[in-house]
């Protein structure tokens, strides 16, 4: 029989996922959002601690997180975060996008995204990651953000981590 794993749904949005043993893993950024003043109305308690980013129809974008990275030092980048929902967003065009963009100064070199509600169920808390093969072009930063396009359903984001690794 043929079985589709929940994680495989991210491949509806991206064609890149690292399979195999990651080598020389280097954690280059982490943020639990405890020091952020992102107070807005949310019907969900934080995932961990006192703060999580809450996105909804009024607050559709998270702050952009820009991280300097050196091109040619690693093969892949993995960005992961914890997500929490109470109600599932079923509309594909309203699902929260988890976006990573590789840039050279202000120019976008490469971008990948996944819609996180494809991987979440009703009242779910889950760690979700997004992999991207680093481009051969010159680049000097990664930009990460979350976009909740017009969805009326709240979603929390917490415990963001960014890792570089080799194949």
Chimera marker file (.cmm) of the C-alpha trace (Angstrom):
<marker_set name="trace">
<marker id="1" x="0.000" y="0.000" z="0.000" r="1" g="1" b="0" radius="0.5"/>
<marker id="2" x="0.978" y="3.582" z="-0.615" r="1" g="1" b="0" radius="0.5"/>
<marker id="3" x="1.115" y="5.896" z="2.412" r="1" g="1" b="0" radius="0.5"/>
<marker id="4" x="1.778" y="9.641" z="2.393" r="1" g="1" b="0" radius="0.5"/>
<marker id="5" x="3.442" y="10.979" z="5.528" r="1" g="1" b="0" radius="0.5"/>
<marker id="6" x="2.216" y="14.348" z="6.869" r="1" g="1" b="0" radius="0.5"/>
<marker id="7" x="5.740" y="15.792" z="6.377" r="1" g="1" b="0" radius="0.5"/>
<marker id="8" x="5.530" y="15.015" z="2.641" r="1" g="1" b="0" radius="0.5"/>
<marker id="9" x="2.881" y="17.738" z="2.213" r="1" g="1" b="0" radius="0.5"/>
<marker id="10" x="5.617" y="20.377" z="2.397" r="1" g="1" b="0" radius="0.5"/>
<marker id="11" x="6.760" y="19.092" z="-1.013" r="1" g="1" b="0" radius="0.5"/>
<marker id="12" x="3.600" y="20.657" z="-2.488" r="1" g="1" b="0" radius="0.5"/>
<marker id="13" x="5.336" y="24.025" z="-1.908" r="1" g="1" b="0" radius="0.5"/>
<marker id="14" x="9.056" y="23.293" z="-2.222" r="1" g="1" b="0" radius="0.5"/>
<marker id="15" x="11.111" y="20.849" z="-4.245" r="1" g="1" b="0" radius="0.5"/>
<marker id="16" x="14.021" y="20.819" z="-1.783" r="1" g="1" b="0" radius="0.5"/>
<marker id="17" x="14.392" y="18.707" z="1.339" r="1" g="1" b="0" radius="0.5"/>
<marker id="18" x="17.596" y="17.175" z="2.610" r="1" g="1" b="0" radius="0.5"/>
<marker id="19" x="17.405" y="13.410" z="3.014" r="1" g="1" b="0" radius="0.5"/>
<marker id="20" x="20.259" y="11.604" z="4.711" r="1" g="1" b="0" radius="0.5"/>
<marker id="21" x="22.728" y="12.328" z="7.467" r="1" g="1" b="0" radius="0.5"/>
<marker id="22" x="23.546" y="15.988" z="7.972" r="1" g="1" b="0" radius="0.5"/>
<marker id="23" x="27.234" y="16.722" z="8.621" r="1" g="1" b="0" radius="0.5"/>
<marker id="24" x="29.079" y="19.608" z="10.278" r="1" g="1" b="0" radius="0.5"/>
<marker id="25" x="25.869" y="21.181" z="11.624" r="1" g="1" b="0" radius="0.5"/>
<marker id="26" x="26.402" y="24.803" z="12.656" r="1" g="1" b="0" radius="0.5"/>
<marker id="27" x="23.647" y="26.610" z="14.603" r="1" g="1" b="0" radius="0.5"/>
<marker id="28" x="23.953" y="30.240" z="13.468" r="1" g="1" b="0" radius="0.5"/>
<marker id="29" x="20.796" y="31.770" z="14.956" r="1" g="1" b="0" radius="0.5"/>
<marker id="30" x="18.153" y="31.051" z="17.574" r="1" g="1" b="0" radius="0.5"/>
<marker id="31" x="15.337" y="33.142" z="18.983" r="1" g="1" b="0" radius="0.5"/>
<marker id="32" x="12.672" y="32.232" z="21.545" r="1" g="1" b="0" radius="0.5"/>
<marker id="33" x="11.075" y="35.696" z="21.157" r="1" g="1" b="0" radius="0.5"/>
<marker id="34" x="11.078" y="36.276" z="24.923" r="1" g="1" b="0" radius="0.5"/>
<marker id="35" x="12.764" y="39.683" z="24.541" r="1" g="1" b="0" radius="0.5"/>
<marker id="36" x="10.520" y="40.820" z="21.685" r="1" g="1" b="0" radius="0.5"/>
<marker id="37" x="7.720" y="43.270" z="22.345" r="1" g="1" b="0" radius="0.5"/>
<marker id="38" x="5.318" y="41.680" z="19.861" r="1" g="1" b="0" radius="0.5"/>
<marker id="39" x="2.260" y="42.114" z="22.041" r="1" g="1" b="0" radius="0.5"/>
<marker id="40" x="-0.948" y="41.770" z="20.078" r="1" g="1" b="0" radius="0.5"/>
<marker id="41" x="-4.336" y="40.229" z="20.627" r="1" g="1" b="0" radius="0.5"/>
<marker id="42" x="-4.194" y="36.464" z="20.469" r="1" g="1" b="0" radius="0.5"/>
<marker id="43" x="-6.546" y="33.795" z="21.774" r="1" g="1" b="0" radius="0.5"/>
<marker id="44" x="-3.638" y="31.368" z="22.213" r="1" g="1" b="0" radius="0.5"/>
<marker id="45" x="-1.261" y="31.100" z="25.161" r="1" g="1" b="0" radius="0.5"/>
<marker id="46" x="2.448" y="31.254" z="24.207" r="1" g="1" b="0" radius="0.5"/>
<marker id="47" x="4.052" y="27.995" z="23.100" r="1" g="1" b="0" radius="0.5"/>
<marker id="48" x="6.830" y="28.406" z="25.645" r="1" g="1" b="0" radius="0.5"/>
<marker id="49" x="7.720" y="31.143" z="28.137" r="1" g="1" b="0" radius="0.5"/>
<marker id="50" x="5.920" y="34.497" z="28.034" r="1" g="1" b="0" radius="0.5"/>
<marker id="51" x="6.067" y="35.371" z="24.308" r="1" g="1" b="0" radius="0.5"/>
<marker id="52" x="5.448" y="33.793" z="20.934" r="1" g="1" b="0" radius="0.5"/>
<marker id="53" x="4.860" y="35.617" z="17.656" r="1" g="1" b="0" radius="0.5"/>
<marker id="54" x="1.102" y="35.719" z="17.021" r="1" g="1" b="0" radius="0.5"/>
<marker id="55" x="-0.069" y="36.166" z="13.437" r="1" g="1" b="0" radius="0.5"/>
<marker id="56" x="-3.659" y="36.769" z="12.356" r="1" g="1" b="0" radius="0.5"/>
<marker id="57" x="-5.666" y="38.887" z="9.900" r="1" g="1" b="0" radius="0.5"/>
<marker id="58" x="-4.673" y="42.150" z="11.647" r="1" g="1" b="0" radius="0.5"/>
<marker id="59" x="-1.031" y="41.146" z="12.119" r="1" g="1" b="0" radius="0.5"/>
<marker id="60" x="-0.150" y="39.240" z="8.940" r="1" g="1" b="0" radius="0.5"/>
<marker id="61" x="3.656" y="39.574" z="8.864" r="1" g="1" b="0" radius="0.5"/>
<marker id="62" x="6.289" y="38.674" z="11.416" r="1" g="1" b="0" radius="0.5"/>
<marker id="63" x="9.331" y="40.911" z="11.621" r="1" g="1" b="0" radius="0.5"/>
<marker id="64" x="11.949" y="39.927" z="9.025" r="1" g="1" b="0" radius="0.5"/>
<marker id="65" x="14.977" y="38.293" z="10.581" r="1" g="1" b="0" radius="0.5"/>
<marker id="66" x="18.187" y="38.937" z="8.648" r="1" g="1" b="0" radius="0.5"/>
<marker id="67" x="21.194" y="36.767" z="9.373" r="1" g="1" b="0" radius="0.5"/>
<marker id="68" x="24.609" y="37.315" z="7.796" r="1" g="1" b="0" radius="0.5"/>
<marker id="69" x="25.987" y="34.143" z="6.213" r="1" g="1" b="0" radius="0.5"/>
<marker id="70" x="29.094" y="33.457" z="4.202" r="1" g="1" b="0" radius="0.5"/>
<marker id="71" x="28.589" y="31.904" z="0.783" r="1" g="1" b="0" radius="0.5"/>
<marker id="72" x="30.668" y="28.814" z="-0.054" r="1" g="1" b="0" radius="0.5"/>
<marker id="73" x="30.991" y="27.618" z="3.532" r="1" g="1" b="0" radius="0.5"/>
<marker id="74" x="28.106" y="25.085" z="3.663" r="1" g="1" b="0" radius="0.5"/>
<marker id="75" x="25.808" y="23.147" z="1.300" r="1" g="1" b="0" radius="0.5"/>
<marker id="76" x="22.400" y="23.581" z="2.955" r="1" g="1" b="0" radius="0.5"/>
<marker id="77" x="20.430" y="25.781" z="5.323" r="1" g="1" b="0" radius="0.5"/>
<marker id="78" x="17.675" y="24.468" z="7.623" r="1" g="1" b="0" radius="0.5"/>
<marker id="79" x="15.263" y="26.813" z="9.364" r="1" g="1" b="0" radius="0.5"/>
<marker id="80" x="12.946" y="25.394" z="12.024" r="1" g="1" b="0" radius="0.5"/>
<marker id="81" x="10.327" y="26.793" z="14.381" r="1" g="1" b="0" radius="0.5"/>
<marker id="82" x="7.539" y="25.666" z="16.675" r="1" g="1" b="0" radius="0.5"/>
<marker id="83" x="3.991" y="26.422" z="15.505" r="1" g="1" b="0" radius="0.5"/>
<marker id="84" x="0.700" y="26.315" z="17.409" r="1" g="1" b="0" radius="0.5"/>
<marker id="85" x="-2.858" y="26.598" z="16.125" r="1" g="1" b="0" radius="0.5"/>
<marker id="86" x="-6.291" y="26.201" z="17.638" r="1" g="1" b="0" radius="0.5"/>
<marker id="87" x="-8.272" y="26.105" z="14.378" r="1" g="1" b="0" radius="0.5"/>
<marker id="88" x="-6.896" y="24.816" z="11.096" r="1" g="1" b="0" radius="0.5"/>
<marker id="89" x="-6.817" y="27.134" z="8.090" r="1" g="1" b="0" radius="0.5"/>
<marker id="90" x="-8.113" y="25.083" z="5.138" r="1" g="1" b="0" radius="0.5"/>
<marker id="91" x="-7.844" y="27.721" z="2.425" r="1" g="1" b="0" radius="0.5"/>
<marker id="92" x="-4.509" y="27.136" z="0.669" r="1" g="1" b="0" radius="0.5"/>
<marker id="93" x="-4.082" y="30.816" z="-0.235" r="1" g="1" b="0" radius="0.5"/>
<marker id="94" x="-4.668" y="31.847" z="3.402" r="1" g="1" b="0" radius="0.5"/>
<marker id="95" x="-2.250" y="29.334" z="4.958" r="1" g="1" b="0" radius="0.5"/>
<marker id="96" x="0.704" y="30.800" z="6.840" r="1" g="1" b="0" radius="0.5"/>
<marker id="97" x="3.868" y="30.868" z="4.746" r="1" g="1" b="0" radius="0.5"/>
<marker id="98" x="7.233" y="30.052" z="6.326" r="1" g="1" b="0" radius="0.5"/>
<marker id="99" x="9.735" y="31.816" z="4.043" r="1" g="1" b="0" radius="0.5"/>
<marker id="100" x="13.516" y="31.758" z="3.672" r="1" g="1" b="0" radius="0.5"/>
<marker id="101" x="15.227" y="34.072" z="1.221" r="1" g="1" b="0" radius="0.5"/>
<marker id="102" x="18.939" y="34.084" z="0.370" r="1" g="1" b="0" radius="0.5"/>
<marker id="103" x="20.206" y="37.535" z="-0.573" r="1" g="1" b="0" radius="0.5"/>
<marker id="104" x="23.255" y="39.404" z="-1.799" r="1" g="1" b="0" radius="0.5"/>
<marker id="105" x="22.862" y="42.772" z="-0.085" r="1" g="1" b="0" radius="0.5"/>
<marker id="106" x="19.253" y="43.701" z="-1.011" r="1" g="1" b="0" radius="0.5"/>
<marker id="107" x="18.970" y="41.429" z="-4.060" r="1" g="1" b="0" radius="0.5"/>
<marker id="108" x="17.035" y="38.158" z="-3.723" r="1" g="1" b="0" radius="0.5"/>
<marker id="109" x="19.157" y="35.247" z="-4.997" r="1" g="1" b="0" radius="0.5"/>
<marker id="110" x="16.910" y="32.320" z="-4.036" r="1" g="1" b="0" radius="0.5"/>
<marker id="111" x="13.721" y="31.750" z="-2.045" r="1" g="1" b="0" radius="0.5"/>
<marker id="112" x="11.769" y="28.785" z="-0.713" r="1" g="1" b="0" radius="0.5"/>
<marker id="113" x="8.579" y="28.578" z="1.352" r="1" g="1" b="0" radius="0.5"/>
<marker id="114" x="6.129" y="26.108" z="2.784" r="1" g="1" b="0" radius="0.5"/>
<marker id="115" x="2.549" y="26.530" z="3.984" r="1" g="1" b="0" radius="0.5"/>
<marker id="116" x="2.646" y="25.329" z="7.582" r="1" g="1" b="0" radius="0.5"/>
<marker id="117" x="-1.051" y="24.499" z="8.032" r="1" g="1" b="0" radius="0.5"/>
<marker id="118" x="-0.583" y="21.644" z="5.540" r="1" g="1" b="0" radius="0.5"/>
<marker id="119" x="1.403" y="20.000" z="8.366" r="1" g="1" b="0" radius="0.5"/>
<marker id="120" x="-0.760" y="21.026" z="11.335" r="1" g="1" b="0" radius="0.5"/>
<marker id="121" x="-3.978" y="19.597" z="12.730" r="1" g="1" b="0" radius="0.5"/>
<marker id="122" x="-6.690" y="21.064" z="14.990" r="1" g="1" b="0" radius="0.5"/>
<marker id="123" x="-5.188" y="22.304" z="18.325" r="1" g="1" b="0" radius="0.5"/>
<marker id="124" x="-1.692" y="21.254" z="17.230" r="1" g="1" b="0" radius="0.5"/>
<marker id="125" x="1.783" y="22.267" z="18.422" r="1" g="1" b="0" radius="0.5"/>
<marker id="126" x="4.568" y="21.097" z="16.134" r="1" g="1" b="0" radius="0.5"/>
<marker id="127" x="8.170" y="21.809" z="15.166" r="1" g="1" b="0" radius="0.5"/>
<marker id="128" x="8.416" y="22.303" z="11.398" r="1" g="1" b="0" radius="0.5"/>
<marker id="129" x="11.562" y="22.763" z="9.344" r="1" g="1" b="0" radius="0.5"/>
<marker id="130" x="12.330" y="24.086" z="5.888" r="1" g="1" b="0" radius="0.5"/>
<marker id="131" x="15.492" y="23.049" z="3.996" r="1" g="1" b="0" radius="0.5"/>
<marker id="132" x="17.129" y="24.868" z="1.114" r="1" g="1" b="0" radius="0.5"/>
<marker id="133" x="20.201" y="23.980" z="-0.914" r="1" g="1" b="0" radius="0.5"/>
<marker id="134" x="22.436" y="27.026" z="-0.852" r="1" g="1" b="0" radius="0.5"/>
<marker id="135" x="22.998" y="28.594" z="-4.282" r="1" g="1" b="0" radius="0.5"/>
<marker id="136" x="26.316" y="28.734" z="-6.139" r="1" g="1" b="0" radius="0.5"/>
<marker id="137" x="25.896" y="32.497" z="-6.648" r="1" g="1" b="0" radius="0.5"/>
<marker id="138" x="27.458" y="34.948" z="-4.213" r="1" g="1" b="0" radius="0.5"/>
<marker id="139" x="25.269" y="35.762" z="-1.203" r="1" g="1" b="0" radius="0.5"/>
<marker id="140" x="25.770" y="37.341" z="2.185" r="1" g="1" b="0" radius="0.5"/>
<marker id="141" x="22.541" y="36.943" z="4.162" r="1" g="1" b="0" radius="0.5"/>
<marker id="142" x="19.444" y="34.909" z="4.852" r="1" g="1" b="0" radius="0.5"/>
<marker id="143" x="16.083" y="36.550" z="5.511" r="1" g="1" b="0" radius="0.5"/>
<marker id="144" x="13.398" y="34.607" z="7.365" r="1" g="1" b="0" radius="0.5"/>
<marker id="145" x="9.807" y="35.677" z="7.913" r="1" g="1" b="0" radius="0.5"/>
<marker id="146" x="6.280" y="34.353" z="8.363" r="1" g="1" b="0" radius="0.5"/>
<marker id="147" x="3.230" y="35.608" z="6.467" r="1" g="1" b="0" radius="0.5"/>
<marker id="148" x="-0.375" y="34.868" z="7.392" r="1" g="1" b="0" radius="0.5"/>
<marker id="149" x="-2.188" y="36.149" z="4.252" r="1" g="1" b="0" radius="0.5"/>
<marker id="150" x="-5.684" y="37.326" z="5.230" r="1" g="1" b="0" radius="0.5"/>
<marker id="151" x="-6.399" y="34.330" z="7.489" r="1" g="1" b="0" radius="0.5"/>
<marker id="152" x="-8.686" y="35.092" z="10.426" r="1" g="1" b="0" radius="0.5"/>
<marker id="153" x="-7.230" y="32.135" z="12.330" r="1" g="1" b="0" radius="0.5"/>
<marker id="154" x="-4.428" y="32.825" z="14.819" r="1" g="1" b="0" radius="0.5"/>
<marker id="155" x="-1.111" y="31.013" z="14.614" r="1" g="1" b="0" radius="0.5"/>
<marker id="156" x="1.823" y="31.195" z="17.027" r="1" g="1" b="0" radius="0.5"/>
<marker id="157" x="5.509" y="30.919" z="16.088" r="1" g="1" b="0" radius="0.5"/>
<marker id="158" x="8.298" y="30.288" z="18.598" r="1" g="1" b="0" radius="0.5"/>
<marker id="159" x="11.789" y="28.829" z="19.042" r="1" g="1" b="0" radius="0.5"/>
<marker id="160" x="13.210" y="29.767" z="15.651" r="1" g="1" b="0" radius="0.5"/>
<marker id="161" x="16.542" y="28.099" z="14.779" r="1" g="1" b="0" radius="0.5"/>
<marker id="162" x="18.761" y="28.449" z="11.718" r="1" g="1" b="0" radius="0.5"/>
<marker id="163" x="21.434" y="25.850" z="10.925" r="1" g="1" b="0" radius="0.5"/>
<marker id="164" x="23.960" y="25.503" z="8.140" r="1" g="1" b="0" radius="0.5"/>
<marker id="165" x="25.196" y="22.015" z="7.286" r="1" g="1" b="0" radius="0.5"/>
<marker id="166" x="27.033" y="19.894" z="4.746" r="1" g="1" b="0" radius="0.5"/>
<marker id="167" x="25.876" y="16.837" z="2.805" r="1" g="1" b="0" radius="0.5"/>
<link id1="1" id2="2" r="1" g="1" b="0" radius="0.2"/>
<link id1="2" id2="3" r="1" g="1" b="0" radius="0.2"/>
<link id1="3" id2="4" r="1" g="1" b="0" radius="0.2"/>
<link id1="4" id2="5" r="1" g="1" b="0" radius="0.2"/>
<link id1="5" id2="6" r="1" g="1" b="0" radius="0.2"/>
<link id1="6" id2="7" r="1" g="1" b="0" radius="0.2"/>
<link id1="7" id2="8" r="1" g="1" b="0" radius="0.2"/>
<link id1="8" id2="9" r="1" g="1" b="0" radius="0.2"/>
<link id1="9" id2="10" r="1" g="1" b="0" radius="0.2"/>
<link id1="10" id2="11" r="1" g="1" b="0" radius="0.2"/>
<link id1="11" id2="12" r="1" g="1" b="0" radius="0.2"/>
<link id1="12" id2="13" r="1" g="1" b="0" radius="0.2"/>
<link id1="13" id2="14" r="1" g="1" b="0" radius="0.2"/>
<link id1="14" id2="15" r="1" g="1" b="0" radius="0.2"/>
<link id1="15" id2="16" r="1" g="1" b="0" radius="0.2"/>
<link id1="16" id2="17" r="1" g="1" b="0" radius="0.2"/>
<link id1="17" id2="18" r="1" g="1" b="0" radius="0.2"/>
<link id1="18" id2="19" r="1" g="1" b="0" radius="0.2"/>
<link id1="19" id2="20" r="1" g="1" b="0" radius="0.2"/>
<link id1="20" id2="21" r="1" g="1" b="0" radius="0.2"/>
<link id1="21" id2="22" r="1" g="1" b="0" radius="0.2"/>
<link id1="22" id2="23" r="1" g="1" b="0" radius="0.2"/>
<link id1="23" id2="24" r="1" g="1" b="0" radius="0.2"/>
<link id1="24" id2="25" r="1" g="1" b="0" radius="0.2"/>
<link id1="25" id2="26" r="1" g="1" b="0" radius="0.2"/>
<link id1="26" id2="27" r="1" g="1" b="0" radius="0.2"/>
<link id1="27" id2="28" r="1" g="1" b="0" radius="0.2"/>
<link id1="28" id2="29" r="1" g="1" b="0" radius="0.2"/>
<link id1="29" id2="30" r="1" g="1" b="0" radius="0.2"/>
<link id1="30" id2="31" r="1" g="1" b="0" radius="0.2"/>
<link id1="31" id2="32" r="1" g="1" b="0" radius="0.2"/>
<link id1="32" id2="33" r="1" g="1" b="0" radius="0.2"/>
<link id1="33" id2="34" r="1" g="1" b="0" radius="0.2"/>
<link id1="34" id2="35" r="1" g="1" b="0" radius="0.2"/>
<link id1="35" id2="36" r="1" g="1" b="0" radius="0.2"/>
<link id1="36" id2="37" r="1" g="1" b="0" radius="0.2"/>
<link id1="37" id2="38" r="1" g="1" b="0" radius="0.2"/>
<link id1="38" id2="39" r="1" g="1" b="0" radius="0.2"/>
<link id1="39" id2="40" r="1" g="1" b="0" radius="0.2"/>
<link id1="40" id2="41" r="1" g="1" b="0" radius="0.2"/>
<link id1="41" id2="42" r="1" g="1" b="0" radius="0.2"/>
<link id1="42" id2="43" r="1" g="1" b="0" radius="0.2"/>
<link id1="43" id2="44" r="1" g="1" b="0" radius="0.2"/>
<link id1="44" id2="45" r="1" g="1" b="0" radius="0.2"/>
<link id1="45" id2="46" r="1" g="1" b="0" radius="0.2"/>
<link id1="46" id2="47" r="1" g="1" b="0" radius="0.2"/>
<link id1="47" id2="48" r="1" g="1" b="0" radius="0.2"/>
<link id1="48" id2="49" r="1" g="1" b="0" radius="0.2"/>
<link id1="49" id2="50" r="1" g="1" b="0" radius="0.2"/>
<link id1="50" id2="51" r="1" g="1" b="0" radius="0.2"/>
<link id1="51" id2="52" r="1" g="1" b="0" radius="0.2"/>
<link id1="52" id2="53" r="1" g="1" b="0" radius="0.2"/>
<link id1="53" id2="54" r="1" g="1" b="0" radius="0.2"/>
<link id1="54" id2="55" r="1" g="1" b="0" radius="0.2"/>
<link id1="55" id2="56" r="1" g="1" b="0" radius="0.2"/>
<link id1="56" id2="57" r="1" g="1" b="0" radius="0.2"/>
<link id1="57" id2="58" r="1" g="1" b="0" radius="0.2"/>
<link id1="58" id2="59" r="1" g="1" b="0" radius="0.2"/>
<link id1="59" id2="60" r="1" g="1" b="0" radius="0.2"/>
<link id1="60" id2="61" r="1" g="1" b="0" radius="0.2"/>
<link id1="61" id2="62" r="1" g="1" b="0" radius="0.2"/>
<link id1="62" id2="63" r="1" g="1" b="0" radius="0.2"/>
<link id1="63" id2="64" r="1" g="1" b="0" radius="0.2"/>
<link id1="64" id2="65" r="1" g="1" b="0" radius="0.2"/>
<link id1="65" id2="66" r="1" g="1" b="0" radius="0.2"/>
<link id1="66" id2="67" r="1" g="1" b="0" radius="0.2"/>
<link id1="67" id2="68" r="1" g="1" b="0" radius="0.2"/>
<link id1="68" id2="69" r="1" g="1" b="0" radius="0.2"/>
<link id1="69" id2="70" r="1" g="1" b="0" radius="0.2"/>
<link id1="70" id2="71" r="1" g="1" b="0" radius="0.2"/>
<link id1="71" id2="72" r="1" g="1" b="0" radius="0.2"/>
<link id1="72" id2="73" r="1" g="1" b="0" radius="0.2"/>
<link id1="73" id2="74" r="1" g="1" b="0" radius="0.2"/>
<link id1="74" id2="75" r="1" g="1" b="0" radius="0.2"/>
<link id1="75" id2="76" r="1" g="1" b="0" radius="0.2"/>
<link id1="76" id2="77" r="1" g="1" b="0" radius="0.2"/>
<link id1="77" id2="78" r="1" g="1" b="0" radius="0.2"/>
<link id1="78" id2="79" r="1" g="1" b="0" radius="0.2"/>
<link id1="79" id2="80" r="1" g="1" b="0" radius="0.2"/>
<link id1="80" id2="81" r="1" g="1" b="0" radius="0.2"/>
<link id1="81" id2="82" r="1" g="1" b="0" radius="0.2"/>
<link id1="82" id2="83" r="1" g="1" b="0" radius="0.2"/>
<link id1="83" id2="84" r="1" g="1" b="0" radius="0.2"/>
<link id1="84" id2="85" r="1" g="1" b="0" radius="0.2"/>
<link id1="85" id2="86" r="1" g="1" b="0" radius="0.2"/>
<link id1="86" id2="87" r="1" g="1" b="0" radius="0.2"/>
<link id1="87" id2="88" r="1" g="1" b="0" radius="0.2"/>
<link id1="88" id2="89" r="1" g="1" b="0" radius="0.2"/>
<link id1="89" id2="90" r="1" g="1" b="0" radius="0.2"/>
<link id1="90" id2="91" r="1" g="1" b="0" radius="0.2"/>
<link id1="91" id2="92" r="1" g="1" b="0" radius="0.2"/>
<link id1="92" id2="93" r="1" g="1" b="0" radius="0.2"/>
<link id1="93" id2="94" r="1" g="1" b="0" radius="0.2"/>
<link id1="94" id2="95" r="1" g="1" b="0" radius="0.2"/>
<link id1="95" id2="96" r="1" g="1" b="0" radius="0.2"/>
<link id1="96" id2="97" r="1" g="1" b="0" radius="0.2"/>
<link id1="97" id2="98" r="1" g="1" b="0" radius="0.2"/>
<link id1="98" id2="99" r="1" g="1" b="0" radius="0.2"/>
<link id1="99" id2="100" r="1" g="1" b="0" radius="0.2"/>
<link id1="100" id2="101" r="1" g="1" b="0" radius="0.2"/>
<link id1="101" id2="102" r="1" g="1" b="0" radius="0.2"/>
<link id1="102" id2="103" r="1" g="1" b="0" radius="0.2"/>
<link id1="103" id2="104" r="1" g="1" b="0" radius="0.2"/>
<link id1="104" id2="105" r="1" g="1" b="0" radius="0.2"/>
<link id1="105" id2="106" r="1" g="1" b="0" radius="0.2"/>
<link id1="106" id2="107" r="1" g="1" b="0" radius="0.2"/>
<link id1="107" id2="108" r="1" g="1" b="0" radius="0.2"/>
<link id1="108" id2="109" r="1" g="1" b="0" radius="0.2"/>
<link id1="109" id2="110" r="1" g="1" b="0" radius="0.2"/>
<link id1="110" id2="111" r="1" g="1" b="0" radius="0.2"/>
<link id1="111" id2="112" r="1" g="1" b="0" radius="0.2"/>
<link id1="112" id2="113" r="1" g="1" b="0" radius="0.2"/>
<link id1="113" id2="114" r="1" g="1" b="0" radius="0.2"/>
<link id1="114" id2="115" r="1" g="1" b="0" radius="0.2"/>
<link id1="115" id2="116" r="1" g="1" b="0" radius="0.2"/>
<link id1="116" id2="117" r="1" g="1" b="0" radius="0.2"/>
<link id1="117" id2="118" r="1" g="1" b="0" radius="0.2"/>
<link id1="118" id2="119" r="1" g="1" b="0" radius="0.2"/>
<link id1="119" id2="120" r="1" g="1" b="0" radius="0.2"/>
<link id1="120" id2="121" r="1" g="1" b="0" radius="0.2"/>
<link id1="121" id2="122" r="1" g="1" b="0" radius="0.2"/>
<link id1="122" id2="123" r="1" g="1" b="0" radius="0.2"/>
<link id1="123" id2="124" r="1" g="1" b="0" radius="0.2"/>
<link id1="124" id2="125" r="1" g="1" b="0" radius="0.2"/>
<link id1="125" id2="126" r="1" g="1" b="0" radius="0.2"/>
<link id1="126" id2="127" r="1" g="1" b="0" radius="0.2"/>
<link id1="127" id2="128" r="1" g="1" b="0" radius="0.2"/>
<link id1="128" id2="129" r="1" g="1" b="0" radius="0.2"/>
<link id1="129" id2="130" r="1" g="1" b="0" radius="0.2"/>
<link id1="130" id2="131" r="1" g="1" b="0" radius="0.2"/>
<link id1="131" id2="132" r="1" g="1" b="0" radius="0.2"/>
<link id1="132" id2="133" r="1" g="1" b="0" radius="0.2"/>
<link id1="133" id2="134" r="1" g="1" b="0" radius="0.2"/>
<link id1="134" id2="135" r="1" g="1" b="0" radius="0.2"/>
<link id1="135" id2="136" r="1" g="1" b="0" radius="0.2"/>
<link id1="136" id2="137" r="1" g="1" b="0" radius="0.2"/>
<link id1="137" id2="138" r="1" g="1" b="0" radius="0.2"/>
<link id1="138" id2="139" r="1" g="1" b="0" radius="0.2"/>
<link id1="139" id2="140" r="1" g="1" b="0" radius="0.2"/>
<link id1="140" id2="141" r="1" g="1" b="0" radius="0.2"/>
<link id1="141" id2="142" r="1" g="1" b="0" radius="0.2"/>
<link id1="142" id2="143" r="1" g="1" b="0" radius="0.2"/>
<link id1="143" id2="144" r="1" g="1" b="0" radius="0.2"/>
<link id1="144" id2="145" r="1" g="1" b="0" radius="0.2"/>
<link id1="145" id2="146" r="1" g="1" b="0" radius="0.2"/>
<link id1="146" id2="147" r="1" g="1" b="0" radius="0.2"/>
<link id1="147" id2="148" r="1" g="1" b="0" radius="0.2"/>
<link id1="148" id2="149" r="1" g="1" b="0" radius="0.2"/>
<link id1="149" id2="150" r="1" g="1" b="0" radius="0.2"/>
<link id1="150" id2="151" r="1" g="1" b="0" radius="0.2"/>
<link id1="151" id2="152" r="1" g="1" b="0" radius="0.2"/>
<link id1="152" id2="153" r="1" g="1" b="0" radius="0.2"/>
<link id1="153" id2="154" r="1" g="1" b="0" radius="0.2"/>
<link id1="154" id2="155" r="1" g="1" b="0" radius="0.2"/>
<link id1="155" id2="156" r="1" g="1" b="0" radius="0.2"/>
<link id1="156" id2="157" r="1" g="1" b="0" radius="0.2"/>
<link id1="157" id2="158" r="1" g="1" b="0" radius="0.2"/>
<link id1="158" id2="159" r="1" g="1" b="0" radius="0.2"/>
<link id1="159" id2="160" r="1" g="1" b="0" radius="0.2"/>
<link id1="160" id2="161" r="1" g="1" b="0" radius="0.2"/>
<link id1="161" id2="162" r="1" g="1" b="0" radius="0.2"/>
<link id1="162" id2="163" r="1" g="1" b="0" radius="0.2"/>
<link id1="163" id2="164" r="1" g="1" b="0" radius="0.2"/>
<link id1="164" id2="165" r="1" g="1" b="0" radius="0.2"/>
<link id1="165" id2="166" r="1" g="1" b="0" radius="0.2"/>
<link id1="166" id2="167" r="1" g="1" b="0" radius="0.2"/>
</marker_set>
